[in-house]
Amino acid sequence: MAFTFEKLIVYQEGISYADCICAITEKSPVATASFRSTPSRARFHCRLRSDLEEISKMLSGLINRLDN
């Protein structure tokens, strides 16, 4: 079952943006060896997804409030 915020375009675009950033940084020679490790990337993705969900919830609440 999908959460309501997952229908928001801003959420979908945010996930796509985060995926693009991760794809670019994985290929970057500037990236540190520790960030390239799976646990570091997993924490980064988890944190990023959590932040996007929180922003989406706030935007969803704002939209609902403006509609009323």
C-alpha positions as a Python dict, from the first residue, in 0.01 Angstrom:
ca = {
    (1, 'M'): (0, 0, 0),
    (2, 'A'): (143, 336, -103),
    (3, 'F'): (153, 633, 131),
    (4, 'T'): (-39, 943, 23),
    (5, 'F'): (278, 1150, -4),
    (6, 'E'): (420, 905, -257),
    (7, 'K'): (165, 1038, -506),
    (8, 'L'): (311, 1388, -480),
    (9, 'I'): (514, 1487, -782),
    (10, 'V'): (767, 1660, -556),
    (11, 'Y'): (827, 1329, -377),
    (12, 'Q'): (866, 1135, -702),
    (13, 'E'): (1102, 1399, -843),
    (14, 'G'): (1299, 1403, -519),
    (15, 'I'): (1353, 1027, -534),
    (16, 'S'): (1461, 1051, -898),
    (17, 'Y'): (1697, 1336, -811),
    (18, 'A'): (1847, 1142, -520),
    (19, 'D'): (1900, 839, -746),
    (20, 'C'): (2077, 1058, -1004),
    (21, 'I'): (2303, 1212, -738),
    (22, 'C'): (2394, 867, -606),
    (23, 'A'): (2469, 739, -956),
    (24, 'I'): (2694, 1039, -1026),
    (25, 'T'): (2880, 1024, -694),
    (26, 'E'): (2943, 651, -728),
    (27, 'K'): (3140, 720, -1047),
    (28, 'S'): (3322, 1023, -911),
    (29, 'P'): (3695, 983, -843),
    (30, 'V'): (3656, 1246, -572),
    (31, 'A'): (3431, 1024, -364),
    (32, 'T'): (3608, 883, -63),
    (33, 'A'): (3665, 511, -27),
    (34, 'S'): (3456, 505, 290),
    (35, 'F'): (3154, 655, 113),
    (36, 'R'): (3179, 401, -166),
    (37, 'S'): (3125, 123, 85),
    (38, 'T'): (2782, -33, 93),
    (39, 'P'): (2700, 55, 458),
    (40, 'S'): (2780, 424, 401),
    (41, 'R'): (2568, 439, 88),
    (42, 'A'): (2287, 255, 261),
    (43, 'R'): (2287, 506, 549),
    (44, 'F'): (2295, 795, 301),
    (45, 'H'): (2001, 654, 105),
    (46, 'C'): (1806, 583, 420),
    (47, 'R'): (1861, 935, 554),
    (48, 'L'): (1782, 1096, 220),
    (49, 'R'): (1464, 894, 177),
    (50, 'S'): (1360, 978, 533),
    (51, 'D'): (1417, 1349, 472),
    (52, 'L'): (1219, 1338, 146),
    (53, 'E'): (932, 1159, 319),
    (54, 'E'): (926, 1419, 595),
    (55, 'I'): (924, 1707, 345),
    (56, 'S'): (652, 1535, 143),
    (57, 'K'): (436, 1492, 454),
    (58, 'M'): (475, 1860, 537),
    (59, 'L'): (384, 1961, 181),
    (60, 'S'): (89, 1725, 181),
    (61, 'G'): (-37, 1879, 506),
    (62, 'L'): (11, 2229, 365),
    (63, 'I'): (-182, 2141, 49),
    (64, 'N'): (-466, 1990, 254),
    (65, 'R'): (-478, 2296, 476),
    (66, 'L'): (-488, 2533, 179),
    (67, 'D'): (-767, 2332, 17),
    (68, 'N'): (-985, 2371, 330),
}
